[in-house]
């Protein structure tokens, strides 16, 4: 009896083990079938390219150019560099004797036959000023005194604002690392400076940069039309997002650890512009009284639907968007009544397209997306200060994308804050006709901020 009970127990355990194995395998089969269905669905879709998606041009496949037979081209007159209007010095090349008979020659015997400029950069050497600070006792009142420090030569860092601004400029706009900055300063400018000193210069510049960027933020918040976009960033090995909010007079950057809408909400601080220009990302919605979506993004979405096989809705919608963009390009030359007529025509055509029975899946998906943002398509037709694409935001982020690709990531939180603030200062200064170097010098010297430039 005991042996039979043991056999029954072993059989039950074996059955339980087999049942658990079957359940595990069934779950694995279900998961694999779902994965196969997803892959089969993707297999029928066209690849994402810069022409039909938001993939950057640098990530697209670049085909080889076909071999072409060069045709002979008509020549044209040569062009030479114009002579400098105010040369630093003039050298009169005069002959002292005749090269044939060695007779003495004077200036009266010669005439100028040719003039050209020779341009050279002299050796660059830093100027070091030793400051001897004196103190003493007044012979009249017997009080102890110390001589005032020369302006701009306060004790502390030995490097003046010109050197500091140059280092910041090269690091931020040219994405040059601290190690390479050290080498450049040594070989080009003859200045020994350590990587730690470069980091200290940037860290000291953080406070005035943050003060300047607050003023830039206020300028953006006061605007009626604000455009925005975001791109990824890396800070201390973790994924962050660099946001840009800009107007025609100011550009504000911020790097945060989230892509949520609260970044924009916190930045606006209760302000609500008339129009918010952005793509269709959900976090970009609801920040203005109206929203103008980027038609360039929609053109690429329509092209993707066409590449997927939709020949019903996407082609007509793409043609409609192209027509709208062409109107936007020349709206400055059009009257308000003409724009109103064009808008009514676009709306009628879009209404007709939305009534189509679209059989293709990608066409249906695009139509559903357009239904959700239909009122955001043609805001620029009634407001001339609203762009019809968000290319301005993408251009504002382009320098940061290059910086990210070159440097990889920010290795400190203050470094990301400093970069965002400095990029804001530089970009805003350019809108006011100032160079990046001028803007940096003004800020670290506690002069006027870029938005108040004359």
C-alpha positions in Angstrom: 0.0 0.0 0.0 2.8 2.4 0.9 4.5 1.9 -2.5 1.3 2.4 -4.4 0.7 5.7 -2.5 4.2 6.9 -3.4 3.5 6.1 -7.1 0.3 8.1 -7.0 2.0 11.0 -5.4 4.8 11.0 -8.0 2.2 10.8 -10.8 0.3 13.8 -9.3 3.5 15.8 -9.0 4.4 14.9 -12.6 0.9 15.9 -13.8 1.2 19.3 -12.0 4.6 19.9 -13.5 3.4 19.1 -17.0 0.4 21.4 -16.5 2.6 24.3 -15.4 4.9 23.6 -18.4 1.9 23.6 -20.8 0.6 26.9 -19.3 4.0 28.5 -19.7 4.4 27.3 -23.2 0.8 28.5 -24.1 1.7 32.0 -22.7 4.9 32.0 -24.7 3.1 31.0 -27.9 0.5 33.7 -27.4 3.3 36.3 -26.9 5.2 35.1 -30.0 2.0 35.1 -32.1 1.4 38.7 -31.1 5.0 39.6 -32.0 4.7 37.8 -35.4 1.5 39.8 -36.1 3.3 43.0 -35.2 6.2 42.2 -37.5 4.0 41.2 -40.3 2.1 44.4 -40.0 5.4 46.4 -40.1 6.6 44.3 -43.0 3.9 45.8 -45.2 4.6 49.4 -44.3 7.1 51.6 -46.1 10.3 52.6 -44.3 10.5 55.8 -42.4 12.5 58.4 -44.2 13.2 62.2 -43.8 10.6 62.7 -46.6 7.7 61.0 -44.9 8.5 61.3 -41.2 10.3 63.4 -38.6 13.5 61.5 -39.1 16.3 64.0 -39.5 18.0 64.3 -43.0 21.3 63.1 -41.5 19.7 59.7 -40.6 18.3 59.1 -44.1 19.9 56.9 -46.8 21.9 59.0 -49.2 22.1 57.5 -52.7 25.1 57.9 -54.9 24.8 60.6 -57.5 24.7 59.3 -61.1 27.7 59.8 -63.3 27.2 62.9 -65.5 29.2 64.0 -68.4 30.3 67.6 -67.8 29.5 70.1 -70.4 31.8 72.9 -71.4 30.7 76.1 -69.7 31.2 79.6 -70.9 33.9 81.5 -69.0 33.2 84.6 -67.1 35.3 87.5 -65.9 37.4 86.7 -62.9 36.6 88.3 -59.5 39.3 89.5 -57.1 39.1 90.5 -53.5 38.2 94.1 -53.0 40.9 96.3 -51.5 40.5 97.2 -47.8 38.9 100.6 -47.4 41.2 101.5 -44.5 44.5 99.5 -44.5 46.5 99.5 -41.3 49.6 100.5 -43.1 50.7 101.3 -46.7 54.0 100.2 -48.2 55.3 102.0 -51.3 57.4 99.5 -53.3 60.0 101.7 -55.1 63.0 100.8 -57.1 66.3 102.5 -56.1 68.2 101.8 -59.3 67.5 100.7 -62.8 67.7 96.9 -63.1 69.3 97.3 -66.6 72.0 100.0 -66.2 72.0 100.4 -62.4 71.3 104.2 -62.7 69.9 105.8 -59.6 66.1 106.3 -59.6 63.9 108.6 -57.6 60.2 108.5 -56.8 59.4 111.0 -59.6 60.8 108.5 -62.1 58.2 105.9 -61.2 54.4 105.6 -61.3 52.0 103.2 -59.5 51.0 100.4 -61.7 49.4 97.9 -59.3 48.0 97.9 -55.8 47.1 94.8 -53.7 46.5 93.9 -50.1 48.7 91.5 -48.0 46.8 90.3 -45.0 48.3 88.6 -42.0 47.4 87.9 -38.4 50.3 88.9 -36.0 51.4 86.6 -33.3 48.8 86.4 -30.6 50.1 86.9 -27.1 48.0 87.5 -23.9 48.5 90.8 -22.1 49.4 90.3 -18.5 48.9 93.3 -16.1 50.5 93.1 -12.7 48.5 95.0 -10.1 50.2 96.3 -7.0 47.6 97.2 -4.5 48.8 99.8 -2.0 47.6 100.8 1.5 48.7 103.2 4.1 47.8 105.6 7.0 46.4 109.0 6.2 48.9 111.6 7.5 46.0 114.0 8.2 43.3 111.8 10.0 45.6 108.8 10.7 43.0 106.4 9.3 44.1 103.3 7.5 43.2 103.2 3.8 43.6 100.9 0.8 43.8 102.1 -2.8 40.8 101.3 -4.9 41.0 98.3 -7.2 41.3 99.2 -10.9 38.0 98.7 -12.6 37.8 95.3 -14.4 40.9 94.0 -12.6 39.4 92.8 -9.3 41.3 90.1 -7.4 40.1 86.5 -7.9 40.3 84.9 -11.3 43.3 86.2 -13.3 41.4 85.9 -16.6 39.6 88.9 -17.9 36.1 89.0 -19.5 37.5 88.8 -23.0 39.2 85.4 -22.3 36.1 84.2 -20.4 33.8 85.1 -23.2 36.1 83.5 -25.8 36.2 80.2 -23.8 32.4 80.2 -23.4 31.9 81.0 -27.1 34.1 78.2 -28.3 32.6 75.7 -25.9 28.9 76.4 -26.5 28.8 77.4 -30.2 31.6 75.2 -31.5 31.2 72.2 -29.1 34.9 72.2 -28.1 35.7 70.1 -25.1 37.7 71.4 -22.1 40.7 69.3 -23.1 40.7 70.8 -26.6 40.1 74.3 -25.3 43.2 74.0 -23.1 45.2 72.9 -26.2 43.8 75.7 -28.4 44.5 78.4 -25.8 48.1 77.1 -25.5 48.9 76.7 -29.2 47.0 79.6 -30.7 46.9 82.2 -28.0 50.0 81.3 -26.0 48.0 81.0 -22.7 48.4 78.2 -20.2 45.0 77.4 -18.7 43.9 74.2 -17.0 40.7 72.3 -17.7 39.7 73.0 -14.1 40.1 76.7 -14.7 37.8 76.5 -17.8 35.2 74.7 -15.7 35.4 77.4 -13.0 35.0 80.1 -15.6 31.8 78.5 -16.9 30.5 77.9 -13.4 31.1 81.5 -12.4 29.2 82.6 -15.6 26.2 80.6 -14.6 24.7 83.2 -12.3 24.7 86.1 -14.7 23.5 83.9 -17.5 20.5 82.7 -15.5 19.7 86.3 -14.6 19.8 87.3 -18.3 17.7 84.4 -19.3 15.0 85.3 -16.9 14.6 88.6 -18.8 14.5 86.6 -22.0 11.8 84.4 -20.5 9.7 87.4 -19.6 10.0 88.7 -23.2 8.7 85.4 -24.5 5.8 85.3 -22.1 4.6 88.8 -23.1 4.3 87.7 -26.8 1.0 87.0 -28.5 2.5 84.3 -30.7 4.9 81.7 -29.2 6.4 78.7 -31.1 7.8 75.7 -29.3 9.5 72.3 -29.9 11.7 69.9 -28.0 14.5 67.4 -28.6 16.3 64.8 -26.5 19.3 65.5 -24.3 21.5 63.5 -22.0 22.4 64.8 -18.5 24.5 62.7 -16.1 23.8 59.6 -18.2 20.0 60.0 -18.0 17.6 61.0 -20.8 16.4 64.6 -20.6 14.6 67.0 -23.0 15.6 70.4 -24.3 12.6 72.7 -24.8 12.6 75.9 -26.8 10.0 78.6 -26.6 10.5 81.6 -28.9 9.1 84.6 -30.5 10.4 87.1 -33.1 12.3 89.0 -30.4 13.5 86.3 -27.9 14.4 82.6 -27.7 14.3 80.7 -24.5 15.8 77.3 -23.9 15.4 75.0 -20.9 16.6 71.4 -20.3 14.4 69.3 -18.1 14.1 65.6 -17.1 10.6 65.2 -18.6 8.7 65.8 -21.8 5.5 66.5 -20.0 3.3 69.5 -20.6 4.0 70.9 -17.1 7.4 72.2 -18.4 5.5 74.7 -20.6 2.9 75.3 -18.0 5.5 76.2 -15.4 7.4 78.4 -17.8 4.3 80.4 -18.8 3.3 80.9 -15.2 -0.3 81.8 -16.0 0.5 83.6 -19.2 -1.6 82.6 -22.2 -0.6 83.6 -25.7 -3.1 84.2 -28.5 -1.5 81.5 -30.7 0.8 78.6 -29.9 2.8 77.2 -32.8 3.9 73.6 -32.5 3.6 70.1 -33.8 0.8 67.6 -32.9 2.6 66.3 -29.8 0.0 66.2 -27.0 2.1 68.1 -24.4 2.2 71.0 -26.9 -1.6 71.4 -26.9 -3.8 73.7 -24.8 -1.2 76.4 -24.0 -2.7 79.2 -26.2 -6.1 80.5 -27.2 -5.5 78.9 -30.6 -2.9 76.5 -31.9 -1.2 76.5 -35.3 0.1 73.0 -36.1 3.2 72.7 -38.3 2.1 72.0 -41.9 5.5 70.6 -42.8 5.0 67.8 -40.3 1.6 67.1 -41.8 3.0 67.0 -45.3 5.5 64.3 -44.3 2.6 62.4 -42.6 0.6 62.6 -45.8 3.6 61.4 -47.8 4.0 58.4 -45.5 0.3 57.5 -46.0 0.8 57.7 -49.7 3.9 55.5 -49.5 1.8 53.0 -47.5 -0.7 52.7 -50.3 -3.5 55.2 -49.5 -4.6 56.8 -52.8 -7.9 58.1 -51.5 -7.4 60.7 -48.8 -3.6 61.4 -48.5 -2.9 62.6 -52.0 -5.7 65.2 -51.9 -4.8 66.3 -48.4 -1.1 66.7 -49.4 -2.1 68.9 -52.4 -4.3 70.9 -50.1 -1.4 71.5 -47.7 0.9 72.5 -50.5 -1.7 75.0 -51.7 -2.0 76.4 -48.2 1.8 76.8 -47.8 2.1 78.6 -51.1 -0.6 81.0 -49.9 1.3 81.5 -46.7 4.5 82.3 -48.6 2.9 85.2 -50.4 0.3 86.4 -47.9 2.2 89.6 -47.3 1.3 90.6 -50.8 -2.4 89.6 -50.5 -5.3 91.6 -49.1 -7.4 90.4 -46.2 -10.4 89.9 -48.4 -8.3 87.7 -50.7 -7.0 85.6 -47.8 -10.6 85.2 -46.5 -11.6 83.8 -49.9 -8.6 81.5 -50.0 -9.5 80.3 -46.5 -13.1 79.5 -47.4 -11.9 77.6 -50.4 -9.5 75.5 -48.4 -12.1 74.7 -45.8 -14.6 73.6 -48.5 -12.0 71.4 -50.1 -11.0 69.9 -46.7 -14.6 69.2 -45.9 -15.0 67.3 -49.1 -11.9 65.2 -48.4 -13.1 64.4 -44.9 -16.3 62.9 -46.3 -14.4 60.3 -48.4 -14.8 56.6 -47.5 -11.1 55.7 -47.1 -10.4 51.9 -47.2 -6.7 52.1 -46.4 -5.6 51.8 -42.8 -2.9 54.5 -43.0 -5.4 56.9 -44.7 -7.9 56.3 -42.0 -5.3 57.0 -39.3 -4.3 60.2 -41.0 -7.9 61.3 -41.4 -8.6 60.6 -37.7 -5.6 62.8 -36.8 -6.8 65.6 -39.0 -10.2 65.5 -37.4 -8.7 66.1 -34.0 -6.7 69.1 -35.1 -8.8 70.5 -37.9 -9.3 73.9 -36.3 -5.5 74.2 -35.9 -4.6 74.0 -39.6 -5.2 77.4 -41.1 -4.8 79.9 -38.2 -2.0 81.6 -40.1 -4.5 82.6 -42.8 -6.2 85.1 -40.5 -3.1 86.2 -38.5 -0.2 87.3 -40.6 2.2 87.1 -37.5 1.7 83.3 -37.3 4.0 81.0 -39.3 2.5 78.1 -41.1 5.3 75.7 -40.1 7.4 75.2 -37.0 10.7 75.4 -38.8 11.8 78.3 -36.6 11.8 76.1 -33.6 13.7 73.4 -35.4 16.3 75.9 -36.5 16.6 77.1 -32.9 17.4 73.6 -31.7 19.7 72.7 -34.6 22.9 74.0 -32.8 21.9 72.0 -29.7 21.5 68.8 -31.7 25.0 69.2 -33.2 26.3 69.9 -29.7 24.7 66.7 -28.4 26.2 64.6 -31.2 29.7 66.0 -30.7 29.8 66.0 -26.9 27.5 63.0 -26.1 26.0 64.4 -22.9 26.2 66.9 -20.1 28.2 65.5 -17.1 26.6 67.8 -14.5 23.2 69.4 -13.9 24.7 72.9 -13.7 26.4 72.3 -17.0 23.1 71.7 -18.7 21.6 74.8 -17.0 24.5 76.9 -18.2 24.3 75.6 -21.7 20.5 76.2 -22.0 20.9 79.8 -20.6 23.9 80.6 -22.8 22.2 79.3 -25.9 19.2 81.5 -25.1 21.4 84.5 -24.7 23.3 83.9 -27.9 20.2 83.2 -30.0 18.3 86.2 -28.6 21.3 88.5 -29.2 21.4 87.4 -32.9 17.8 88.5 -33.3 19.0 91.9 -32.2 22.0 92.1 -34.5 24.7 91.2 -32.0 27.3 88.5 -32.3 27.6 85.6 -29.9 30.9 86.9 -28.5 29.4 90.4 -27.9 26.4 88.9 -26.1 28.5 86.8 -23.8 30.8 89.7 -22.9 27.8 91.9 -22.1 26.3 89.3 -19.8 29.3 88.3 -17.9 30.3 91.9 -17.5 26.9 92.6 -16.0 25.8 94.9 -18.9 22.4 95.0 -20.6 20.7 91.8 -21.4 20.1 90.9 -25.1 16.4 91.8 -25.1 17.2 95.3 -24.1 19.8 95.9 -26.8 19.4 99.1 -28.7 
